[in-house]
């Protein structure tokens, strides 16, 4: 199980952060779960009015995440799912999304939550989507990671070590 060894994080007050969530549209049930997890995390971390933007698919996440980062959001959470098929399409989309979101984080010096599921089967995606019966809640985890990283970046920019 990929969730083994995850750190225990307590929510902190992030009411002062501007947060955007950009979410793909493919695989509706999985995406609904990921978005619900992101919303729960925003509530737990006291994020006020996160912006949610939908895009057609996972390939489109980086360009919109970059546009949101350029608008000054403190954290951008990217949610998507790619399920392996019988062609190399899986590798191309996964690599493009991963590389692109990494570039957004580095180029804009913004926290980017990586909530892109890359699964062999739909069952694996459902098990990570934070739905009833799921073993993991990757939408929540990606949002929590982005929020905690955004808080760390604020401290670093003010001259604190961490």
C-alpha positions as CSV (number, residue, x, y, z in Angstrom):
1,X,0.0,0.0,0.0
2,X,1.5,3.3,-1.0
3,X,0.2,5.1,2.1
4,X,2.5,3.2,4.4
5,X,4.9,5.5,6.3
6,X,2.9,8.7,5.7
7,X,3.7,11.4,8.3
8,X,1.1,12.3,10.9
9,X,0.2,16.0,10.3
10,X,-2.1,18.0,12.4
11,X,-4.0,20.8,10.6
12,X,-2.7,24.3,11.2
13,X,-4.4,27.6,10.6
14,X,-4.1,28.6,7.0
15,X,-6.8,31.2,6.8
16,X,-4.4,33.8,5.4
17,X,-3.4,31.6,2.4
18,X,-4.8,32.1,-1.1
19,X,-5.4,28.6,-2.4
20,X,-6.5,27.3,-5.8
21,X,-7.4,23.7,-6.7
22,X,-7.2,22.7,-10.3
23,X,-8.9,19.4,-11.2
24,X,-9.2,17.3,-14.2
25,X,-12.6,16.1,-15.4
26,X,-11.9,12.5,-16.6
27,X,-13.1,9.6,-14.3
28,X,-15.9,11.5,-12.6
29,X,-16.3,9.3,-9.5
30,X,-12.6,9.4,-8.7
31,X,-12.4,13.1,-9.3
32,X,-15.4,13.7,-7.1
33,X,-13.6,11.9,-4.3
34,X,-10.4,13.8,-4.8
35,X,-12.2,17.2,-4.8
36,X,-14.2,16.3,-1.7
37,X,-10.9,15.4,0.0
38,X,-9.4,18.7,-1.0
39,X,-12.4,20.5,0.3
40,X,-12.2,18.7,3.7
41,X,-8.6,19.6,4.0
42,X,-9.3,23.2,3.2
43,X,-12.0,23.2,5.9
44,X,-9.7,21.5,8.4
45,X,-6.9,24.0,7.7
46,X,-9.3,27.0,7.8
47,X,-8.7,28.0,4.2
48,X,-11.2,30.7,3.3
49,X,-12.8,30.4,-0.1
50,X,-10.4,28.2,-2.1
51,X,-10.8,28.7,-5.9
52,X,-11.7,25.5,-7.8
53,X,-10.9,25.4,-11.6
54,X,-11.8,22.4,-13.8
55,X,-9.7,21.4,-16.8
56,X,-10.5,18.7,-19.4
57,X,-7.8,16.2,-18.3
58,X,-4.6,15.6,-16.4
59,X,-2.4,16.8,-19.3
60,X,-3.9,20.3,-18.9
61,X,-3.2,20.6,-15.2
62,X,0.3,22.2,-15.4
63,X,-0.6,25.1,-17.7
64,X,-3.6,26.1,-15.6
65,X,-1.6,25.6,-12.4
66,X,1.1,27.9,-13.8
67,X,-1.5,30.6,-14.6
68,X,-2.9,30.4,-11.1
69,X,0.6,30.5,-9.6
70,X,1.3,33.6,-11.6
71,X,-1.7,35.2,-10.1
72,X,-0.2,35.0,-6.7
73,X,-1.8,32.0,-5.1
74,X,0.2,30.7,-2.1
75,X,-0.7,27.1,-2.9
76,X,-2.0,25.3,-6.0
77,X,-3.4,21.8,-5.6
78,X,-3.4,19.7,-8.8
79,X,-5.8,16.8,-8.9
80,X,-6.1,14.2,-11.7
81,X,-6.1,10.6,-12.5
82,X,-4.5,8.6,-15.3
83,X,-5.3,4.9,-15.6
84,X,-3.0,2.7,-17.6
85,X,-4.2,1.4,-20.9
86,X,-2.7,-0.6,-23.7
87,X,-0.8,2.2,-25.3
88,X,2.1,4.5,-24.3
89,X,-0.4,7.3,-23.7
90,X,-0.2,6.6,-19.9
91,X,3.5,7.3,-19.7
92,X,3.3,10.5,-21.8
93,X,0.5,12.0,-19.8
94,X,2.0,11.0,-16.4
95,X,5.4,12.4,-17.4
96,X,4.0,15.6,-18.8
97,X,1.9,16.2,-15.7
98,X,4.6,15.4,-13.3
99,X,7.3,17.4,-15.1
100,X,5.0,20.3,-15.7
101,X,3.8,20.6,-12.1
102,X,7.3,20.4,-10.9
103,X,8.3,23.3,-13.2
104,X,5.3,25.3,-11.9
105,X,6.5,24.8,-8.3
106,X,10.1,25.7,-9.1
107,X,9.5,28.5,-11.6
108,X,6.9,30.3,-9.5
109,X,8.3,29.3,-6.0
110,X,4.8,28.3,-5.0
111,X,3.6,25.2,-3.1
112,X,2.1,22.7,-5.5
113,X,0.1,19.8,-4.1
114,X,0.5,16.8,-6.4
115,X,-2.8,14.9,-6.3
116,X,-2.4,13.1,-9.6
117,X,-3.2,9.4,-9.3
118,X,-1.3,7.2,-11.7
119,X,-2.9,3.8,-11.4
120,X,-2.9,0.5,-13.3
121,X,-6.6,0.0,-12.7
122,X,-9.8,1.9,-11.9
123,X,-10.0,-0.1,-8.7
124,X,-6.6,1.3,-7.6
125,X,-7.8,4.8,-8.3
126,X,-11.0,4.4,-6.4
127,X,-9.1,3.0,-3.4
128,X,-7.0,6.2,-3.3
129,X,-9.9,8.7,-4.0
130,X,-11.1,9.2,-0.4
131,X,-14.5,7.7,-1.1
132,X,-16.4,5.6,1.3
133,X,-14.4,2.3,1.5
134,X,-11.2,3.8,0.1
135,X,-8.0,3.1,1.9
136,X,-6.4,6.5,1.1
137,X,-7.5,10.1,0.6
138,X,-5.0,11.5,-1.9
139,X,-7.1,14.7,-2.4
140,X,-6.8,15.5,1.3
141,X,-3.1,14.5,1.4
142,X,-2.1,16.6,-1.6
143,X,-4.0,19.6,-0.2
144,X,-2.5,19.2,3.2
145,X,1.0,18.9,1.7
146,X,0.5,22.1,-0.3
147,X,-0.8,24.0,2.7
148,X,2.0,23.0,5.0
149,X,4.6,23.7,2.3
150,X,3.0,27.2,1.7
151,X,3.3,27.9,5.4
152,X,7.0,26.8,5.3
153,X,7.7,29.0,2.3
154,X,6.2,32.0,4.2
155,X,8.5,31.4,7.1
156,X,11.5,30.9,4.9
157,X,10.8,34.1,3.0
158,X,10.6,36.0,6.4
159,X,14.1,34.7,7.2
160,X,13.3,31.7,9.4
161,X,15.0,28.4,8.8
162,X,11.8,26.4,8.9
